Amino acid sequence: MITEDRIQLNDRFRKIFAILEEKGKIVKNDRSGLGMGDFAEKVLGNRAYGHIVRAFLNPKDKRVIDYHQARNLCEAYGINENWMLHGKGTPFGLDPVTLNVPAYEGRRQNILFTTTQAFAGSAIDTAAQEEVDYFSIPGLEGSNLVAFPIKGNSMEPVIMNGDVVVCQEIESVNQIRDNTIYAVKSSGSVWVKYLQKIADDRGRVYALRMISANHLEHDPFEEEINEYTRIYKVVRRICDMN
């Protein structure tokens, strides 16, 4: 007998499949890497299992996705595992919070806010004088947290123009999970994108492929990594509710 948690897991699978289709990440009859067979290979381990994926998508079919397959899905498409497995948060891990969060007495202000605008669609000049401040968000602890305001539409609908993203710097490019959202600061420019690592024949990551959520208007591009490159994992999206 299929348990209720597996049924709910499969319901979330149907929702995320529809989102990925809408974003152009899955094109059912495509033969250039986005088709059902390609999806089945990434999630189920066999490109011939497209019919099983269709069974998962059919509300009348008793077959449902399992947790191992769901984790494969999260890894392949940068989906928030906490949402996929437990229904907590949002599909892409960017839980929106209100910008004007009150400062609680005694709470350490651990997030650096800078007026440098992390353009979601184009590069910016960070040589200008910056004004900085610190704030905190309940439930978001840790150090090395920095917040950037977003300008541009290239990450919509995941991140909207006018949002603020809170990020945490990572120590090495090897920590990057492909198809996950990061902020990249390099050579006086800042981007917020889905990233994919590009490695040479020896496995050394030498560049990053940057992919916009709004892929219809913004093409992917590649950026070489140098000694000045800094990479931050986006951990929160902040919405101004005023």
Steps between C-alpha positions, in 0.01 A plus 500: 500500500631844408543722804357852521846660506586334166173625350582853615854462364357404162261796509802729542670313215209584269519866604874530441478314169245759382729783615798349319291466185390862526864608545602303191718256697286209374358476149323166470565435131842663486799303366779741587537430872175626651265213415321249719772241448766745617291582806446131577873433476581778748230407750444124456839403358370366168385703200261218403290568812306791355182295534561476877532878523168527318351258753617725784332793326170317455271554803318174417817289504601341832875528431672786684852637518724379784735703721818393322357610166380825655853575623633434149245749372615763749865448409439515125279808496607701805177444691474571872526153657320611816199601292508193278538244780314671784283772345681778688610826342475565128596288196828678435599566859456875494245550773372858477504710817394858564773757450412710805577232760507653851826479691450287808669620815817304560502348149838518327479692174679242286410592140698767316278706270673693223347745253698331222234373261543141393359532152313181414535579131825691449832590658547795734782725608581435865775761518252764618479602865279257692277567796472198726285393791428184698170327572371159604220264406343263755611146428794598282818462703864479402779729387631627165146590394457783252187647340476655152206682339397359161443708189384333180265226389732219395426287808123548494276336612737346757651833607320822413627844413524694828552193718799468731697175513687386809810298417778313679849479354629152417864403542560311177348463152487127574217575746278622216198282428409521133168668415486681835479878539814691601628857492833532322726802553793527260702779338272774628177329394227311686254249357223290658447186294455125494854362473655200329868416548725472193805279551804409292623147420658473845179593679614851594213751498619798297173672405133528584200475272245759611134433426206735544158385620352729234671302225270636227653848530847425637741249348747298709861616503832386641733680740855391576603467864801695623665572834261787565180305437270475802197270503205523737215251537162672497318388817202740521293726280360809672188671366410859577134471598442877522 
